[in-house]
Amino acid sequence: MQSAVLRSIDGYEIRRCMPEQMGQVIDINLRALPEHYSNDFYYELLEGFPEGFLVATKGESVVGYIINRIEFGFSNIKGFSLVKKGHVVSVAVLEEHRNKGLGRILMEEGMKAMKEKGCKEVFLEVRITNSNAIALYNSLGFKVSDRLRHYYRDGEDAYLMVRSLEQSTTHE
Ligand SMILES: CC(C)(COP(=O)(O)OP(=O)(O)OC[C@H]1O[C@@H](n2cnc3c(N)ncnc32)[C@H](O)[C@@H]1OP(=O)(O)O)[C@@H](O)C(=O)NCCC(=O)NCCS
């Protein structure tokens, strides 16, 4: 069973992730990214913010996902004010399904869900060499707000990228 379609593009559909689809999500993560998590962590994130845990499907197959979390803390945009903010924990699309707009739509739908939960901004960490992902985030209005030294286990730095949610979350 799959959840309702939120958006569709060229035979692909964006939906909320169902627990039965978690195996496919974990498999995509293992194939697409060096950052992995325990199985329990995925289910915790799904339970914590199901509206922000989305999959891209083609038929019954999951071909991409985005996992978001809602956090509360200091603003990355407005100095020392405390805000509710969305954190993009992980996003990936299987290689053979990339460059078709799925990454963008997963990001847009994730930000929409964050906004509906009252988040004022969204942030993420990205490897400084991940030019495809950085290009996507730039085109969605994210800006680099910091460089996190040795953020990843292999020693690579991350860019902390941030975007306000007090503006439209779709690509214009
Ligand atoms: C990052 C990722 C999720 C993008 O997914 P995608 O479905 O290919 O993205 P889209 O098709 O929506 O591309 C959107 C934008 O990304 C950028 N982009 C994507 N692939 C690109 C490429 N090969 N070269 C340059 N820019 C690229 C472009 O800005 C593109 O904009 P456009 O629509 O105007 O062309 C995908 O490349 C991926 O899974 N990478 C491996 C996992 C990863 O690095 N995740 C991010 C961790 S922070």
Ligand as a Chemical Component Dictionary entry (heavy atoms), coordinates in Angstrom:
data_LIG
# 
_chem_comp.id                   LIG 
_chem_comp.type                 NON-POLYMER 
_chem_comp.pdbx_formal_charge   0 
_chem_comp.three_letter_code    LIG 
# 
loop_
_chem_comp_atom.comp_id 
_chem_comp_atom.atom_id 
_chem_comp_atom.alt_atom_id 
_chem_comp_atom.type_symbol 
_chem_comp_atom.charge 
_chem_comp_atom.model_Cartn_x 
_chem_comp_atom.model_Cartn_y 
_chem_comp_atom.model_Cartn_z 
_chem_comp_atom.pdbx_ordinal 
LIG C1  C1  C 0 21.596 15.656 -5.124  1  
LIG C2  C2  C 0 20.534 14.766 -5.778  2  
LIG C3  C3  C 0 19.549 14.312 -4.706  3  
LIG C4  C4  C 0 19.795 15.588 -6.841  4  
LIG O1  O1  O 0 18.753 14.789 -7.342  5  
LIG P1  P1  P 0 18.210 14.924 -8.837  6  
LIG O2  O2  O 0 16.911 14.205 -8.884  7  
LIG O3  O3  O 0 19.243 14.544 -9.812  8  
LIG O4  O4  O 0 17.993 16.506 -8.900  9  
LIG P2  P2  P 0 17.162 17.292 -9.988  10 
LIG O5  O5  O 0 16.990 16.470 -11.220 11 
LIG O6  O6  O 0 15.955 17.828 -9.344  12 
LIG O7  O7  O 0 18.158 18.467 -10.305 13 
LIG C5  C5  C 0 17.892 19.714 -9.791  14 
LIG C6  C6  C 0 19.065 20.638 -9.920  15 
LIG O8  O8  O 0 20.232 20.041 -9.364  16 
LIG C7  C7  C 0 21.366 20.463 -10.066 17 
LIG N1  N1  N 0 21.974 19.282 -10.631 18 
LIG C8  C8  C 0 21.529 18.018 -10.523 19 
LIG N2  N2  N 0 22.367 17.192 -11.147 20 
LIG C9  C9  C 0 23.350 17.938 -11.677 21 
LIG C10 C10 C 0 24.506 17.651 -12.445 22 
LIG N3  N3  N 0 24.822 16.393 -12.817 23 
LIG N4  N4  N 0 25.324 18.671 -12.793 24 
LIG C11 C11 C 0 25.020 19.940 -12.421 25 
LIG N5  N5  N 0 23.928 20.254 -11.719 26 
LIG C12 C12 C 0 23.107 19.285 -11.345 27 
LIG C13 C13 C 0 20.907 21.424 -11.069 28 
LIG O9  O9  O 0 20.947 22.691 -10.446 29 
LIG C14 C14 C 0 19.475 21.014 -11.314 30 
LIG O10 O10 O 0 18.812 22.141 -11.729 31 
LIG P3  P3  P 0 17.949 22.148 -13.087 32 
LIG O11 O11 O 0 16.685 21.422 -12.724 33 
LIG O12 O12 O 0 17.746 23.606 -13.318 34 
LIG O13 O13 O 0 18.767 21.438 -14.129 35 
LIG C15 C15 C 0 21.198 13.552 -6.492  36 
LIG O14 O14 O 0 22.246 14.018 -7.321  37 
LIG C16 C16 C 0 21.752 12.502 -5.540  38 
LIG O15 O15 O 0 21.039 11.608 -5.079  39 
LIG N6  N6  N 0 23.044 12.565 -5.250  40 
LIG C17 C17 C 0 23.679 11.575 -4.367  41 
LIG C18 C18 C 0 23.240 11.755 -2.944  42 
LIG C19 C19 C 0 23.565 13.155 -2.447  43 
LIG O16 O16 O 0 24.641 13.673 -2.708  44 
LIG N7  N7  N 0 22.638 13.737 -1.682  45 
LIG C20 C20 C 0 22.807 15.060 -1.128  46 
LIG C21 C21 C 0 23.510 14.961 0.171   47 
LIG S1  S1  S 0 23.650 16.540 0.975   48 
# 
loop_
_chem_comp_bond.comp_id 
_chem_comp_bond.atom_id_1 
_chem_comp_bond.atom_id_2 
_chem_comp_bond.value_order 
_chem_comp_bond.pdbx_ordinal 
LIG C1  C2  SING 1  
LIG C2  C3  SING 2  
LIG C2  C4  SING 3  
LIG C2  C15 SING 4  
LIG C4  O1  SING 5  
LIG O1  P1  SING 6  
LIG P1  O2  DOUB 7  
LIG P1  O3  SING 8  
LIG P1  O4  SING 9  
LIG O4  P2  SING 10 
LIG P2  O5  DOUB 11 
LIG P2  O6  SING 12 
LIG P2  O7  SING 13 
LIG O7  C5  SING 14 
LIG C5  C6  SING 15 
LIG C6  O8  SING 16 
LIG C6  C14 SING 17 
LIG O8  C7  SING 18 
LIG C7  N1  SING 19 
LIG C7  C13 SING 20 
LIG N1  C8  SING 21 
LIG N1  C12 SING 22 
LIG C8  N2  DOUB 23 
LIG N2  C9  SING 24 
LIG C9  C10 SING 25 
LIG C9  C12 DOUB 26 
LIG C10 N3  SING 27 
LIG C10 N4  DOUB 28 
LIG N4  C11 SING 29 
LIG C11 N5  DOUB 30 
LIG N5  C12 SING 31 
LIG C13 O9  SING 32 
LIG C13 C14 SING 33 
LIG C14 O10 SING 34 
LIG O10 P3  SING 35 
LIG P3  O11 DOUB 36 
LIG P3  O12 SING 37 
LIG P3  O13 SING 38 
LIG C15 O14 SING 39 
LIG C15 C16 SING 40 
LIG C16 O15 DOUB 41 
LIG C16 N6  SING 42 
LIG N6  C17 SING 43 
LIG C17 C18 SING 44 
LIG C18 C19 SING 45 
LIG C19 O16 DOUB 46 
LIG C19 N7  SING 47 
LIG N7  C20 SING 48 
LIG C20 C21 SING 49 
LIG C21 S1  SING 50 
# 
